[in-house]
Amino acid sequence: MKNLSTVQWIKSSRSQGDGNCVEVAFLADSMIWVRDSKNPTGPALIFGTEEWDGFLAGLTGAGFGAAPDPSPPM
């Protein structure tokens, strides 16, 4: 496991400062790490550059649309 204590973590400029945000680190090995700012020593998601690009495309496009209606069809 990498020691991430010296990594520069970045918070979104839209963060409200209430602790409910994620932080991102861009590492030299072309890996992108994402962690919960409330739990900096906890687990992190790890993305390669292609996965990160796909994740961002999903956020900005229709990839992560509204949750489906949980009510059963009539």
N, C-alpha and C positions, 0 to 999 in steps of 0.2 A: 504494500500500500504506500502510495506517495505521501510524503510529508507536505501538507498543504498550509502549514502555519506561516510560511513566508510568501505565499502566493497573493497577488493583488486581486481581491474580489471586488466586483463592480455591482452596485445596486442600480436599479432603474431610476431614471430622473423623475419618474411618476410615483415613486415610493412616497407614501404619506408619513413615514417615520413612526408608524404604529407597530412595527415589528412583523407585519404580515406581508413579507415580500421574499423574493428569492435573490440570490447573488450569483453572479456568473464569473468564472475565471477562464481566461484563454491561455492555455499552456503552450510552451515552446514545441511540444511534440504534436501539435495540431489537434489536441484534444480540448474539448470544452467541458468544463465541470459546472454543475448547477447545484446549489445547496439552499436549504431553508435558513434564512437569516436568524431565526430564533434558536436554531440548533447548529451552530457553526462546527461543532465537533462530531455531528451526526453524519449519516450517510449522504452521499452526493450522487447525482445522476451524471453519467459520463457519456458524451456524444463525440463521435468523429465529425469531421467537417461536413460530410454529406448528410449525416443524420441531423446535424444542427440546422443545415439549410432547409431540410424537409420539415423540421419542427417549426422553424420560423415561418415557412410558407404556409403551414397549417394554421398558425396563429393569425396571420394577416389575410388569409384567404378564407375559403369556405370549409377548410379541413376540420375545424373544430367548431361546428355550428352549434346551435341550441340543442340542449339535451332532448332526446325523444320523449314524446308524451307517454307517461307510464300507464295511462288508463287503457284498459283492453278495448279492442275494436268492437263496434256495435254490429 
